[in-house]
Amino acid sequence: MKQLLDYIGTIADKRLEPTQVRMMNPLVLAYIGDTVYDLFVRTFLVHTLDASVHQLHIKSIAFVNAGSQSETVHEIEGLLTEDEKYIVRRGRNAKSGTIPKNADVTEYRWATGFESLLGYLYLTGQEERLCEIAGYILKTQDKID
């Protein structure tokens, strides 16, 4: 992933410093974090299931919906550093202006905090920590049954 970030920085002619990422709007962090988590989940499912694309999609929804992400962030809270908890709080407290039809406001805000954390770890190049957190989540979930 670091190579990908370096490559993107090179073609965009702009490198992001950790302090710049930390100061980004949490909704921007959640925007990229949503995609990062989705990629982890889809890759995990492809590796663990022999299923049709439709079935893979249905299984992935169990991981990436706001309710599931809200539960997940509460489950991993004890594993997070103070800095990571700060990023989650910033994401949770961000006002997005829209709430999906299938999620309540509280779940959606916690899910945004979770996605903000993943976006922050990704953009700061902390791929080992990102993989540690995502790996823990994927190994402990029972959503693939």
N, C-alpha and C positions, 0 to 999 in steps of 0.2 A: 504494500500500500504506500509506503514511503516513496517508492519509485514513481508511483502514479501521481502522488501529490507534487513531487519534484518536477515531473514532466508537465503537468498542468500549469504549475507556476512558471515554467520556462516558456511555454507557448502563450500564456496569458501575460507574460512579461511582468509578473507581480508575485512576489513571495509574501505569504502571510506569516507574521511573527506571532508567537503565542499570546503576547499582550494584545495584539490586534484582534485575534480570535476571541479572547476573553471579553473584549469590549463590544463585540458584535451584538446586534439585536438577537435575543434568544430565539425569536421566530425564524431567523435566518439559520441559526444552528439547528433548530428542529427541522427545517426544510431539508437540509442535507442529512441530518440524523435519521429521518424517516426512510430515506433511500438506502442508507448504510444498513439499517436494521433489516429492511426488506431484502436486501442482497444476502445478508447473513442467513436469514430464515429460508429463503428460496434455495440457496446453496445447500443448507443443512437438509432440507426436505428431499432434494434431488439425490443426495448421498444416502439417505436413510429409507426412502420409499421407492418402490417400483410401482408407479401410479401414472394415470393419465394427467395431462396438463390441467384439466378441469379439477381433478381430485387434488392435485398439488395446490392449485389456487384456493380451493376450499380450506385445505389444511393451513395454508399461509395466513388466511384471514383470522384464524384462531389465535395466531401470534400477534398480528399487527393491528388489531382493532384497539380502540382507545381503552376499553374496559380491561383487556388483557395487559396492555402496556402499563396501565395504572396499577394493577396488581403486581406486575413485575417490578416496578420501581420501588414499591413498598417491600417486596421480598429481598431486594438487593441493598436496601438502604444501609444495613449494617456493614456491608462490604465497601462502602464508598468512603473516600477521603473527604475531609472538610471542604477542599476545593471543588470536588465533584458534587457534593451536596449543595454548595453555593450555586453551581451551574443549574442543577435540577430546580432549585428554588426560583432562580431567575426565569427559567422556562415556564415553570408552573404559574408564576405571577404575571407573565406577559399577557397582554390583552390582544387576542387575535381578531376579534370582531365577528367571527363566525364559529358556530358549533355544529358539528355534523348531526344529522337527524337521529342517528342510532347511538348517541352517547350523551350522558349527562354532563353538565358543565364541570363538575369536580373531576370526573374521570378524564375528560378531555384535557383539562389543565395539567393533571399529573402525567398524562401521556405526552404532552408537549414538553414537560420537564425531562422526561426520560429521553425523548428524541433529541432535545437540546444537549444532553450529556453525551450521547453518541456522536452528534455532530461536532461537538467540542473536541472529543477525543480524536476523532478522525482528522479534523482540520489542524490540530496541533501535532499530528504525526505520532500520537501515542498508540500505535497499532498493537503493541503487546498488551497494554491495559484494555484496549477496546476488545481484543480477542479474548482476554481473560473474562471480562464481564459478559460478552455475548456467549462464550462457551459455557459459562456457568448457567446462564439463562436457558440455553438450548438443551443442556444435559438434564436439567431439573424439571423441565416442563413435560406434562403428560398430554400435550395437545396433538401428538402424532398417532395416538391409538385410534 
